[in-house]
Amino acid sequence: MSSYVVTYASDAVCYRQVDFAAQTVYNSLTEQQKKFAHCAEQIQKVGEISSTLNRIHQTIEQTVPVMQRLNNVLPDSERLEPFSLTDSSSS
């Protein structure tokens, strides 16, 4: 009977060690999943900002010709300098 008690106690210790190792791995994976979820949210925000910037750029491209036509209707003394989407100071 004493060998049975020793085996049972030994098995119990082994199970606790396995349980502790499994819990440690689970906690680590849970933390990694949280980090990946945060990264995914940031990537989604970048995509949304990129889409917004593209819409703004398209709107400006549509507006510039209208501005140019309106500017050309003005008398020469009241006309504005031509508008360009490119940076003229970098040339």
N, C-alpha and C positions, 0 to 999 in steps of 0.2 A: 504494500500500500504506500510506503514512503516513496518509492520510485515513481509512483503515479502522481503524488503531490509535487515532487520535484519537476517532473515533466510538465504538469499543469502550470506550475509557477513559471517555468522557463518559457512555455508557450505564451503565457499572459504577457511576459516582458517583451517577447518578440512581437506580439500583436500591438502592444503599445508603441514600440519603436516604429513599426510599419505605419501605424496610424499617425504618429507624429510626422514621419517623413512624407506621407501622403498629404497631410494638412499643410505642411511647409510648401510642397510643390503647388498645391491648390492656391494658397495665398499668393505665391509668386506669380502664377498664371493670371490670377484675378487682377493683380496690380498691373501686369503687362497689358491686359485687356483694357483697363481704364486708360492707360497711356495711349494705346492705339485708338481708342474711341475719341480721346481729346485731339489727337493728330487728325483723325478723320473729320472732326468738326472744323478744325482750322483749314484743312484743305477745301472743305465745302465753302467756307467763307471766302477763301481766295477765289474760288470759281465764281461765286456770286459777285464779288467785286469786279472781276474780270469782265463778266457779262454786262455789268452796269457801265463800266468804262467803254466797252464796245458800243453800247447804245448811245452814250453821250457823244462818242466820236462820230457815229453815223448821223446824229442830229446836227452836230456842228457842220459836217460835210453837206448836209441838206440846206443849212441856214446860210452858209457863206455865199452861194450864188444869189440868193435873195438879197443879201446885204449888198452885194456888188451891183445888182440891178438898181436897187434903191439909191445907192451912192451915185450911180451914173445919171440918175434923174435930177439930182441936185445941181444947182448952178456950180460952175467951176470953183468959185471962191468958197463954197461951203462943203465941198467934197472932202471926204476923209482919205487918208492914205489907204492903198489897197491892202486888204487883209489876207494873210497867208497862214496856213496851219503849220508851216515849217519855221524853224528858228533861223532868222536871217543873220543873227549875230555870230553863229557858229561857222559861217562860211569864210 
